Amino acid sequence: MFGFFAIDKPAGPTSHDIVAGVRRRLGRGVKVGHAGTLDPFAQGVLVICVGRATRLADYVQAQPKRYLAVVRLGATSTTDDPEGEIMPVPSATPPDEADVRCVGATFVGEIDQVPPAHSAVHVDGQRAYKLARAGKDVALAGRPVVIHSIDVLRWDWPRLELDIRCGSGTYIRALARDIGAALQTGGYCEALTRSAVGGFELARAVAPDALDAEGDLLGPTLALGEMPRVVMNESQRARLRNGSLIDLPEPVCGDEIALLDGEGNLLALTRPRARGWKLQPTKVFVRE
């Protein structure tokens, strides 16, 4: 098997739980992993990599994401989500919708975001959430993330519903926390649905218990976004098996180039050499 499953993860189980369930369904000997975790309280698109597609997990994770988030204002959470200790902010007053929209707009673009203390970020060789659970102070450095858009879907104090498009590495829990801080009300992410990871959309996702191992398998090229693609002939395909440079009749532009056969199957990923006239295979998927 070589491809992906778009699983509609329910709230409650961990991403590891979903991976384990898919692994049991496929049987022993099939590699299975996920391409970007979802917190237990979150639901929506969880991309599961199958077989050789586990080598493409980083490409899936680099794709833009879309989320539907419910931000609860007027309170904070130790985990920035409903699973932590919830602490009301007594002095919080409902802001006007215009102020809410204005504050939301200030987070669009490249911003410096401090991840939640309860996150998988490494601190001195340990996961931050393990230190936080042990009662230790966790001081995380900010890091750049990109927020493409934030649209207010509904504002009804204290619930703020947002449609968020963002780049890889963004913590929506941290965004909810920071929006609440900017509004001087406090805030945390009460509910979260991931509606898309690149071309993996919620409309195409299946419930874990309804997975059809053959019918629901999505092709590996879905992980590659807008990466340029070149179709190989049989002689070029033979050279791939040896990892040899591939000669092209005309130059190709791009940092990485995907090589396909005549039926659209992914054969390899390459990097251009000799000003685009030759391609050097970096990941080869073709088999005899």
Secondary structure as GFF3:
##gff-version 3
##sequence-region A 1 288
A	DSSP	beta_strand	2	9	.	.	.	ID=ss1
A	DSSP	alpha_helix	15	26	.	.	.	ID=ss2
A	DSSP	beta_strand	32	34	.	.	.	ID=ss3
A	DSSP	beta_strand	43	51	.	.	.	ID=ss4
A	DSSP	three_ten_helix	52	56	.	.	.	ID=ss5
A	DSSP	alpha_helix	57	61	.	.	.	ID=ss6
A	DSSP	beta_strand	65	73	.	.	.	ID=ss7
A	DSSP	beta_strand	75	77	.	.	.	ID=ss8
A	DSSP	beta_strand	86	88	.	.	.	ID=ss9
A	DSSP	alpha_helix	97	105	.	.	.	ID=ss10
A	DSSP	beta_strand	109	113	.	.	.	ID=ss11
A	DSSP	beta_strand	122	123	.	.	.	ID=ss12
A	DSSP	beta_strand	126	127	.	.	.	ID=ss13
A	DSSP	alpha_helix	128	133	.	.	.	ID=ss14
A	DSSP	beta_strand	143	156	.	.	.	ID=ss15
A	DSSP	beta_strand	159	166	.	.	.	ID=ss16
A	DSSP	alpha_helix	172	182	.	.	.	ID=ss17
A	DSSP	beta_strand	187	197	.	.	.	ID=ss18
A	DSSP	beta_strand	200	201	.	.	.	ID=ss19
A	DSSP	three_ten_helix	202	204	.	.	.	ID=ss20
A	DSSP	three_ten_helix	208	210	.	.	.	ID=ss21
A	DSSP	three_ten_helix	220	224	.	.	.	ID=ss22
A	DSSP	beta_strand	229	231	.	.	.	ID=ss23
A	DSSP	alpha_helix	234	240	.	.	.	ID=ss24
A	DSSP	beta_strand	246	247	.	.	.	ID=ss25
A	DSSP	beta_strand	257	260	.	.	.	ID=ss26
A	DSSP	beta_strand	266	273	.	.	.	ID=ss27
A	DSSP	three_ten_helix	274	276	.	.	.	ID=ss28
A	DSSP	beta_strand	278	284	.	.	.	ID=ss29
###
